């Protein structure tokens, strides 16, 4: 069993039965392909990417995130 699309999204959201989550946890700890898929999906969801010569993780605030932050600050100021 490998993690793809809907199963990967459900696993990240922890929207699966506890027994299924345990089975997937065990699988991910032993499957390099699924561990990388999980890391990539999480990084994309959290707006992180690898940059630089050493591939360090850097938080990236895209245009939509920046706009949301501005709107939040404006709401707090009002």
C-alpha positions as CSV (number, residue, x, y, z in Angstrom):
1,X,0.0,0.0,0.0
2,X,1.4,3.4,-1.0
3,X,-0.1,6.8,-0.3
4,X,-1.7,8.6,-3.3
5,X,-4.0,11.6,-3.8
6,X,-7.1,11.2,-1.6
7,X,-5.5,8.7,0.9
8,X,-2.5,11.1,1.3
9,X,-4.8,14.1,1.9
10,X,-6.9,12.1,4.4
11,X,-3.8,10.9,6.2
12,X,-2.4,14.4,6.4
13,X,-5.7,15.7,7.8
14,X,-5.9,12.6,10.2
15,X,-9.4,11.9,8.9
16,X,-9.0,8.2,8.9
17,X,-10.0,5.6,11.5
18,X,-7.3,5.2,14.3
19,X,-6.4,1.6,13.1
20,X,-5.9,2.8,9.5
21,X,-3.7,5.7,10.8
22,X,-1.6,3.2,12.8
23,X,-1.1,1.0,9.7
24,X,-0.1,3.9,7.6
25,X,2.2,5.3,10.3
26,X,4.0,1.9,10.3
27,X,4.2,1.8,6.5
28,X,5.5,5.4,6.1
29,X,8.2,4.7,8.7
30,X,9.5,1.9,6.4
31,X,8.7,3.2,2.9
32,X,11.0,5.9,1.5
33,X,8.7,6.7,-1.4
34,X,5.7,7.3,0.9
35,X,7.9,9.2,3.4
36,X,9.0,11.6,0.6
37,X,5.5,11.9,-0.8
38,X,4.2,12.8,2.7
39,X,7.0,15.3,3.2
40,X,6.4,16.9,-0.1
41,X,2.7,17.1,0.4
42,X,3.1,18.6,3.9
43,X,5.7,21.1,2.7
44,X,3.4,22.2,-0.2
45,X,0.5,22.6,2.2
46,X,2.5,24.6,4.7
47,X,4.2,26.7,2.0
48,X,7.7,25.5,2.6
49,X,10.3,24.7,-0.1
50,X,13.9,23.7,-0.3
51,X,16.3,26.4,-1.3
52,X,20.0,27.0,-1.6
53,X,23.0,24.8,-2.1
54,X,22.2,22.7,1.0
55,X,18.5,22.4,0.3
56,X,17.4,24.0,3.5
57,X,13.7,24.4,4.2
58,X,12.5,28.0,3.9
59,X,8.9,29.2,4.6
60,X,7.5,30.8,1.5
61,X,4.6,33.3,1.8
62,X,3.0,33.4,-1.6
63,X,0.8,36.2,-2.9
64,X,-2.3,34.7,-1.4
65,X,-0.7,34.2,2.0
66,X,0.6,37.8,1.9
67,X,-2.8,39.1,1.0
68,X,-4.4,37.1,3.9
69,X,-1.8,38.5,6.3
70,X,-2.5,42.1,5.2
71,X,-6.3,41.5,5.6
72,X,-5.7,40.0,9.1
73,X,-3.7,43.0,10.2
74,X,-6.3,45.4,8.8
75,X,-9.1,43.6,10.7
76,X,-7.0,43.7,14.0
77,X,-6.4,47.4,13.5
78,X,-10.0,48.2,13.0
